[in-house]
Amino acid sequence: MTEDAPAPRRRGRPSRQDASDGPDARTRILRAARTEFAERGYDKTSIRQVAKAAGVDAALVHHYFGTKDEVFAAAVELSFEPALVIPAVLDGPPEGLGERLARFFLSVWENPATRAPLLAVLRSALTHEAAAKVLRGFVLRRLLDRIAADLDVPDATFRAELAASHMIGIAMLRYVIRAEPLASADPEDIIAMVAPTLQRYLTES
């Protein structure tokens, strides 16, 4: 090896130069992962592709997130930001819970920036068990369990899951299958129709 030849890259832990990128590198990885999963789906996205899109070494992706499943879960969470969402949904008069939940759900899907990764999540979950497992874990533990814990009704978790099934069904028909007239309906019309049902699931004893 000549003096001018570059040193070979080491596998395993990221180099000090990569690691010094800190939170900026982590944010780039998350954004790249969300884009890659949205464009390629779960099956066809690799850690190496995410790293390349983020401009970092693959070892740095493993350093921050571990496995592909964990990267996928973090990319899903980036779209929802549950720590910010749940208080906003649960705060306020109990009689408005169904409307707030329906409005939040549709606002996420109507936003092109968050719709694309969520489409990838749904499509991947339908065809790949690992993606379905990640989605189940995220929806159940990070969203529904938090909502259920704040409900003063019997079978709170079951009710929260019924509400989620209703909303995911809407997402499938409106954004994935694009069934008409639901696909082109005004979001406010959907909220007006869906909110009372969600309210009944979540608050009526």
C-alpha positions as CSV (number, residue, x, y, z in Angstrom):
1,M,0.0,0.0,0.0
2,T,1.4,3.4,-1.0
3,E,1.3,6.4,1.3
4,D,-1.3,8.0,-1.0
5,A,-3.7,5.0,-0.9
6,P,-6.7,5.4,1.3
7,A,-7.0,3.3,4.3
8,P,-9.6,0.5,4.0
9,R,-12.9,1.2,5.7
10,R,-13.4,-0.8,8.9
11,R,-16.6,-2.7,9.6
12,G,-18.5,-2.5,12.9
13,R,-18.6,0.7,14.9
14,P,-18.7,4.0,12.9
15,S,-15.5,6.0,12.6
16,R,-15.0,9.0,14.9
17,Q,-15.6,11.3,11.9
18,D,-19.0,9.7,11.2
19,A,-19.9,9.6,14.8
20,S,-19.1,13.2,15.3
21,D,-21.9,14.1,13.0
22,G,-24.2,13.5,16.0
23,P,-27.9,14.3,15.8
24,D,-27.6,15.7,12.3
25,A,-26.5,12.3,10.9
26,R,-29.3,10.6,12.8
27,T,-31.9,13.0,11.3
28,R,-30.5,12.4,7.8
29,I,-30.7,8.7,8.3
30,L,-34.4,8.9,9.4
31,R,-35.4,11.1,6.6
32,A,-33.6,8.9,4.1
33,A,-35.2,5.8,5.5
34,R,-38.6,7.3,5.3
35,T,-38.0,8.2,1.6
36,E,-36.4,4.8,0.7
37,F,-39.2,2.8,2.4
38,A,-41.8,5.0,0.7
39,E,-40.3,4.5,-2.7
40,R,-39.1,0.9,-2.6
41,G,-41.3,-0.7,0.1
42,Y,-40.0,-2.8,3.0
43,D,-38.7,-5.8,1.0
44,K,-36.6,-3.9,-1.4
45,T,-35.1,-1.4,1.0
46,S,-31.7,-2.3,2.6
47,I,-29.6,-0.7,5.3
48,R,-27.0,0.0,2.7
49,Q,-29.4,1.9,0.5
50,V,-30.6,4.0,3.5
51,A,-27.0,4.8,4.4
52,K,-26.1,5.8,0.8
53,A,-29.2,8.1,0.6
54,A,-28.2,9.6,3.9
55,G,-24.6,10.1,2.9
56,V,-23.2,8.0,5.8
57,D,-21.6,4.6,6.3
58,A,-23.9,1.7,6.8
59,A,-22.2,1.0,10.2
60,L,-23.6,4.4,11.4
61,V,-27.1,3.3,10.6
62,H,-26.6,0.1,12.7
63,H,-25.0,2.2,15.4
64,Y,-28.0,4.4,15.8
65,F,-30.9,2.0,15.1
66,G,-29.6,-1.6,15.0
67,T,-31.7,-3.7,12.6
68,K,-33.7,-3.0,9.5
69,D,-36.9,-3.5,11.5
70,E,-35.8,-0.8,14.0
71,V,-35.0,1.6,11.2
72,F,-38.4,0.9,9.7
73,A,-40.1,1.5,13.1
74,A,-38.3,4.8,13.6
75,A,-39.2,5.9,10.1
76,V,-42.9,5.2,10.9
77,E,-42.7,7.1,14.1
78,L,-41.2,10.1,12.3
79,S,-44.4,10.4,10.4
80,F,-46.7,10.3,13.5
81,E,-44.6,11.9,16.3
82,P,-46.8,10.2,18.9
83,A,-45.3,12.1,21.8
84,L,-46.8,15.3,20.3
85,V,-49.9,13.7,18.9
86,I,-51.5,11.9,21.9
87,P,-51.8,14.9,24.2
88,A,-53.3,17.0,21.4
89,V,-55.9,14.2,20.7
90,L,-56.7,13.5,24.4
91,D,-56.8,17.1,25.6
92,G,-60.1,18.9,25.5
93,P,-63.7,17.9,26.3
94,P,-64.4,14.1,26.2
95,E,-67.3,14.7,23.8
96,G,-65.0,15.9,21.1
97,L,-62.5,13.0,21.3
98,G,-63.9,11.2,18.2
99,E,-63.7,14.3,16.0
100,R,-60.1,15.2,17.2
101,L,-58.9,11.6,16.5
102,A,-60.6,11.6,13.0
103,R,-59.2,15.0,12.2
104,F,-55.7,14.1,13.2
105,F,-55.8,10.9,11.3
106,L,-57.0,12.5,8.1
107,S,-54.6,15.4,8.4
108,V,-51.7,13.0,8.4
109,W,-52.9,11.2,5.3
110,E,-53.8,14.4,3.5
111,N,-50.3,15.8,3.9
112,P,-48.2,14.5,0.9
113,A,-45.0,14.6,3.1
114,T,-46.4,12.0,5.5
115,R,-48.8,10.1,3.1
116,A,-46.0,8.5,1.0
117,P,-44.2,6.7,3.9
118,L,-47.6,5.7,5.4
119,L,-48.6,4.2,2.0
120,A,-45.4,2.2,2.1
121,V,-46.1,1.0,5.6
122,L,-49.5,-0.2,4.7
123,R,-48.4,-1.9,1.5
124,S,-45.4,-3.5,3.2
125,A,-47.5,-4.7,6.1
126,L,-49.9,-6.5,3.7
127,T,-47.1,-8.5,2.1
128,H,-44.3,-8.9,4.7
129,E,-44.7,-10.2,8.2
130,A,-41.7,-8.3,9.6
131,A,-43.3,-5.0,8.4
132,A,-46.7,-6.0,9.8
133,K,-45.0,-6.8,13.1
134,V,-43.4,-3.4,13.3
135,L,-46.6,-1.7,12.4
136,R,-48.6,-3.7,15.0
137,G,-46.1,-2.9,17.7
138,F,-46.1,0.8,16.8
139,V,-49.8,1.2,16.5
140,L,-50.6,-0.9,19.6
141,R,-47.9,0.3,22.0
142,R,-47.1,3.8,20.9
143,L,-50.6,5.0,19.9
144,L,-53.5,2.8,21.0
145,D,-52.2,1.8,24.4
146,R,-51.6,5.5,25.3
147,I,-55.1,6.4,24.1
148,A,-56.7,3.4,25.9
149,A,-54.9,4.3,29.2
150,D,-56.7,7.7,29.2
151,L,-60.2,6.2,28.5
152,D,-62.6,5.7,31.4
153,V,-64.6,2.9,29.8
154,P,-64.6,-0.9,30.0
155,D,-62.4,-2.8,27.5
156,A,-60.5,0.3,26.6
157,T,-57.8,-1.4,24.6
158,F,-60.4,-3.4,22.6
159,R,-62.3,-0.2,21.9
160,A,-59.1,1.6,20.8
161,E,-58.3,-1.2,18.4
162,L,-61.9,-1.0,16.9
163,A,-61.3,2.7,16.4
164,A,-58.0,2.0,14.7
165,S,-59.5,-0.7,12.5
166,H,-62.1,1.8,11.3
167,M,-59.5,4.4,10.4
168,I,-57.1,2.0,8.8
169,G,-60.0,0.7,6.7
170,I,-60.6,4.2,5.5
171,A,-57.0,4.7,4.6
172,M,-57.0,1.5,2.6
173,L,-60.0,2.4,0.6
174,R,-59.3,6.1,0.1
175,Y,-55.5,6.1,-0.4
176,V,-54.4,2.6,-1.4
177,I,-57.4,1.2,-3.4
178,R,-58.7,4.7,-4.2
179,A,-62.4,3.5,-4.2
180,E,-64.9,6.2,-5.3
181,P,-66.6,8.1,-4.0
182,L,-64.5,7.9,-0.8
183,A,-61.3,8.6,-2.6
184,S,-62.4,12.1,-3.7
185,A,-64.7,12.9,-0.8
186,D,-64.0,16.1,1.1
187,P,-62.1,15.4,4.3
188,E,-64.6,17.4,6.4
189,D,-67.4,15.2,5.1
190,I,-65.5,12.1,6.1
191,I,-64.8,13.5,9.6
192,A,-68.4,14.4,10.1
193,M,-69.5,10.8,9.2
194,V,-66.7,9.0,11.1
195,A,-66.3,11.1,14.3
196,P,-69.6,9.9,15.9
197,T,-68.6,6.2,15.4
198,L,-65.2,6.8,16.9
199,Q,-66.8,8.7,19.8
200,R,-69.1,5.7,20.5
201,Y,-66.1,3.3,20.4
202,L,-64.0,5.4,22.8
203,T,-66.4,7.0,25.3
204,E,-69.8,5.2,25.5
205,S,-70.0,2.6,28.3
